[in-house]
Amino acid sequence: MRLRFHPLARIEYVEAIVYLEQRREGYGERFEAEVDAVLDRARHFPRSGAQVPGFPSQVDVRAFPLRVFRYTLMVGFEGDSAVVYAVAHQQRRPSYWKDRA
């Protein structure tokens, strides 16, 4: 399955890496590794994420929370491709990313 980041989600991802690395050395790398693992799971098991309501039927948006860090990847599936719409912190601005889908 082809997976890409929405441009704003890519910025969020990089900003989270930088922020976490500044907070504690090595956390940026750990975050990257966890995101990679979650994206791998999303590619292989797209229905394992919790379905996010409120989107057209042709786009299946799922939430994939990270286990160690307080972030959730919002991934939309359409056919054989997937788009990461947000790398969303779990305690900030819920649903801010929904207009990206």
Helices and strands as residue ranges (DSSP letters): E 2-5, H 7-23, H 27-44, G 46-48, E 50-51, E 60-65, E 71-78, E 81-89, G 98-100
